[in-house]
Amino acid sequence: KQIHVPYADSKLTLILKEALSGQARTKMLVCGSLEPRNAIETIQALRFGEACSRVEMRSNRAGDGAATLKRLVQSIDDEIARVQAVIVRDQRWEKRVTVRYDTVELKDNFNSK
């Protein structure tokens, strides 16, 4: 029995679309209340949890996750290197060294007469 749960059924599934459609492991925790005044909200939460349990996670690019991640990390590293080069090129860095010599007089208060 194949059940398709479209993302448009809930705002929360629309927000979680990226996490639910990739190779991520996603946990769903549903909280409910035994209070009669919270019955409607609890039922809606349970229905949403049930709908989430029917979502099947499929990837269009099987086995490509590690390679894609490696390319993304490399591109971010390249961008960081470019930005650091611009900072070094455009900024003037000055180094000032200050040396301070303090003199302290030693007074012997114990031999006062």
N, C-alpha and C positions, 0 to 999 in steps of 0.2 A: 504494500500500500504506500504510494508516494503522495506525500503532502507537501505542497509548496506554500510557504509563508512569505508573502511579499513584504518588503520593507515599509511600504506605505501604510501598513495596518497600525503602526504605532510611531509616535514621535521618538520614543526611546530607541527603537530598532533603527530608525533613520539616523539618529545620532551615533549609534554603535555600528553603523554599516561597514566602516573600514575594518573594525576589529572582528566582526562576524563573517566577513567575506574573504579574509586572507587565511594565512596559515597560523594565525595566532590561537593560543589556547585561551578560551574565555570562560569564566565561571559566572554563574548567575545565582545570586542569593535573593530569595524572596522572603520578606518579613510579613507576618500577619498578626492580627490581634484577635483575642477572644471576646473583646468588648462588643456588645450589640451595636453601639453607635459607629463602630469602624467596620461593620460587616460588608458594606458595599465596596469600600476601598480594599479590604482583604480579598474579596472575591475577584476583583479586577487584577490585583497583584498576582494571585494564583493562576488566573487565566493567562496573564502575560508570561509567567514562568513556564507554564505548559507550552505556550507557543514558542518560547525560546528553546525548549527541549526538543522541539521538532525541527529546528534549523540545522541543516547539514552544511558543514563547512567544506567547500570545494575550492580548489585553486586552479586557475586557468593555466598557470605556468608551474606544473609539477616539477620539483627538484631545482627550480631556478631561484629559490629564496636566498640561499647562501651566496650565490654569485651576484645577485642584485644587491644584497646587503654589502658585500665587499666593494662593489662599484660605488655605492652611495658613500661609504666611509672614505674611499679614496678621493672622491670628488670633494667631500667636506675638508679632508686634509689639504688638498690642493688649494681650495679657497682660503683656508686659514693661512697657508704659506704666502699666498698672494697678498692678503690683507696685512700680514706682518711685514712683508717687503715694502708695501706702501707706507706703513707707519714709520719704518726705519728711514725710508727715503725722504719723507715729508717733514718729519719732526727733527728738531734740533735738541740733542740731549747734552746737557752740561753736567759736569761733575765738579763739585767744589769740595775741597778738603780743608777743614778748619782744625788747626791744632791749638790747643789751649793749655797753658802751663799755669797752674795755681801754686802759690807759695803759702805755706802755713807756718805761722810762728808758734813755736813750742814754748809754753809758759808753764813754769812749775809753781803751782799754787800751794804746794805743801811746805815749802821752805820759807814762807813769808814770815817776817818777824815783826 
